[in-house]
Amino acid sequence: MTAVGEPDKMTGKTYAVRMGRTVDMAPRALTEQEKSAQENRILSKGRELVLSRGVQKISVDDIAKAAGIAKGSFYNFFQDKESFLLAIVRQFHEELFQEARDMIKNSTPETLQDNVERLIRSFFYQPASMFFMEHHDELELLLNSFDAEQSVSFSDMEGKMFTNIVVEAGFDPRIVKPGVLHNLI
């Protein structure tokens, strides 16, 4: 018999004695819900770090520590710090686009122009927007460091979001170019 705390030679499992019973010491696998919660916690805590310190001044160790996970667990969700940062940038964009969609849905033809102007003004006072402006050069370097496939997917995502906003506002994207909206924002 294998000693308690040492891996069994046949099964590779490690056992312990608890309350007079031998139990498997292997960690249990996380459920999909737990995995999702852990990924959201990593993104949330990492986002706070990115906003407070900037892109260059954080490490995977910092992110893992803030999220309360082991550094190795970070890599279950993100290939590296750069892919994590791309996820944060995507998250910022999705939130901005959702705000624009909500504004369009709550607009009438008479209030649309005022609401778009209000959205553009409010954009400049959001912490994420201020971060993008303050750290523009760092973020541009980050985005340029990705391979062509990742860069194209990000550009495609952004292009589709702007096109959807134009369509949801009731305009023909062949006439009202989504790029014009992008430049306004």
HELIX and SHEET records of a PDB file:
HELIX    1   1 GLU A   32  ARG A   53  1                                  22    
HELIX    2   2 VAL A   60  ALA A   67  1                                   8    
HELIX    3   3 LYS A   71  PHE A   74  1                                   4    
HELIX    4   4 LYS A   81  LYS A  105  1                                  25    
HELIX    5   5 LEU A  112  PHE A  123  1                                  12    
HELIX    6   6 PRO A  127  GLU A  134  1                                   8    
HELIX    7   7 HIS A  136  ASN A  144  1                                   9    
HELIX    8   8 ALA A  148  GLU A  168  1                                  21    
HELIX    9   9 PRO A  178  LEU A  184  1                                   7    
SHEET    1   A 2 TYR A  15  ARG A  18  0                                        
SHEET    2   A 2 ARG A  21  ASP A  24 -1                                        
END                                                                             
